[in-house]
Amino acid sequence: NFSTLGTPGTHNVARWDGDAWQPLQNGLPDWDIGVTGYSLEVFGGRLYVGGNFNGIDGTFASRLVAWDGAHWQSVGGVSGQDLKTTVLALHAFGDRLWVGGEFTRAGVTQTFGPGSIVSADVVSFDGATYHQASNGLGADAEVYDLVAWNGGVVSVGRFVEAGGAQASRVAFFDGNDWSGLGATDGNVQEALVWEGKLVITGDFTSVDGVSTGALAVHGGSGRS
């Protein structure tokens, strides 16, 4: 959330050319000081930006937009029940871009045209079409981070179920179904894979009743 980074006109997103920060066209809209870009990912030769914006350079872009190296491109986007609708996490895995945040539908146009699907808070995108992840997470939830692990995708954030299964803030999607990966006593903010193990951090102090502090590791068969 910035209006200038080195070079005037960067507006919430900028690229470093080795010597200075440069704008990407006119950047993200800055008509509202609350407009923020939250996540970046490269997928299919384009740079994707997720945030809480709803348009860019006069083009419809509901919380998600792509940069092709010269211009911003609309890729549909997501919608929700209120102004909290946001894309917070992007992760490229295989032939899909995984999108997480707080939303109820994906693939929306300005008129909720064909291709709009119901998928709560997490969805995948193949570059043309959005795909459900078993209907996503439950109501009043948020995905803060996504990471590929053990042949599937891990979602972390603020939620208590995924695809109808109990999942306390950490969930694994194998391509068909969701399953929980332990129960934390607070929200999980970030996840990464280190030496094949899933590492999570956030504002929790225990996992499955075992004291961990705000950092825990899942080795695939147990937690520590």
ABEGO torsion letter per residue (X at the ends): XBABBGBBGAGGBBBBAGABBBBBEAEBBAABAABBBABBBBBGGBBBBBBABABBGGBBBBGBBBBAGABBBBAEEBBBABAABBBABBBBBEABBBBBEBBABBGBBAAGBBGBBBBBGBBBBAGABBBBBGGEBBBGBBBABBBBBGGBBBBBEBBABBGGBBBBGBBBBAGABBBBBEBBABBBABBBBBGGBBBBBEABABBGGBBAEABBBBAGABBX
